[in-house]
């Protein structure tokens, strides 16, 4: 999301990317915690280091980050990355791509703090709380 005014210093406000109106159209990045997405360059930077992601993984991560703090259903992720006319096997690909994304962006992929699984529903990108240095769910 793009905001023209700097938001207040709250956890929910950290979901917004402040963009100078003069750069609108030239700069599109999404930054949440240690993860920065360059939307135009299809690049991911984690803790200052580039992390190459294939196109599908980038699309999944982008959708999760754009909806940070909200559960994104498996169906929505599959429709976005593979399209509504996907094969039946595509539903098996999603957990594999999520695992690979976690390996690249999480400090500990076995105990994820960024991308959390919501059982039988989908996934959520937890919004970082800069005050407590934790991640939290925004209802």
N, C-alpha and C positions, 0 to 999 in steps of 0.2 A: 504494500500500500504506500502511497505517496502522500506526504503531508507538507503543506506550505508553511505552517507555523510549527516551531519546535514544541512538542508535547510536554506535558508536565512530567516530573520524574516519578512515574509509577511503573509497576510491572507491565500493565496492559499497554502503556504508552511506548514501551520498548519494542512493540511489534511494528511500529511505523518507521519508515525510512525517511529522514528529513532530506529533501532535495532542494537545492537552490534553484529558483525558477529560471535563472539564466542557463542552467545546464540541462534543463528538461529536454528530453529528446536525444541528448548526447551521452548521458550517464544513467545507467540503470543497474543499481546494485541492491542486493538484499542482504543485510547483515543481522544475524542473531547470535549473540554470544561469540564463540570462537569461529563460527562458520560465516563466510562471506561468499555470496553468489554474484558473479558478474553475468547478468542476464543477457547482455548482447554478445559477450565474448564466449559464452558457454564455459566459463572457468569457475572453479571452486578453490577458495583459499581457506585453509584450516590452520589456525594459530600462526598465521603469517607464511605458511608453506603451501604452494600449489598442490592440489590433489586432483589428478586427472580422473574424470568420470565419463563413462560412455553416455551416449545421448539418452537412452532410456533411464538410466540412473539419475542423470541430471534432471530430467523431466519429473521424476518421482520426488526427488529432493526439493525441487522448486515448488511443486504443489504443496508439499508438507510445510515448507517454510512460509509460503504465502498464506497458509491457513494455520499458522502457529498458534498453539493454545487450543485448537479445535480438533476434534477427531475427524479424520478423513477416511471414509469407508474404502474397503478394498475395491469395491466396484468403481468408485470415483477414480481411484488411482489407476486401475486397469483401463478404464475408458479413456483417461487422459493420455496415458503412455502408449497403449496398444490400439486404442480405438474401439468403438462399440462392436465392430465385426471381428473381434479377436478370435483366435482359436481356443478350444477348450483347454489346451495345455498352458495358455498364458497365465491362468490363475496360479499355476505352480511356479511360475517365474518370479512373481512379486516377492515372496519371502527371500528368494535368493538375492534379488537386487537390494532389498532392504538390508540383508546381512552384509553385502559388499559395501553399501553406503556407510553402515555403522563402522565397519573396519577402517574406513578412510576418515571419518569425521569424529568418532568417539575416542576419548582417552582410553577407555577400556570397553571393547566391543562386547565382552561377555556380560558386562553390567552397564547397559546403555543409559545415558542420562539425557541425550538429545531426542532420539527417536524411540518412543515407547509403543509397545504393542498393546492395543485394546482388544482383548480376546473376543473372538467371533464378530468383531466389528471392523477394525482397521488399525490405523496408526495415528500417532499424534507427535508433533514436534513441540516439545516442551519449551516454553518461553523462559529465557534466562532471567533470574532475579538478581540484578547487580548489587542490591543492598545486602542480601544474605548469601550471595555467591552460590545459589542453588537454582534449580529449575522448578517451575510450578505450572500447574494446569489452570487455565483461565476459563471459568464456566461460561 
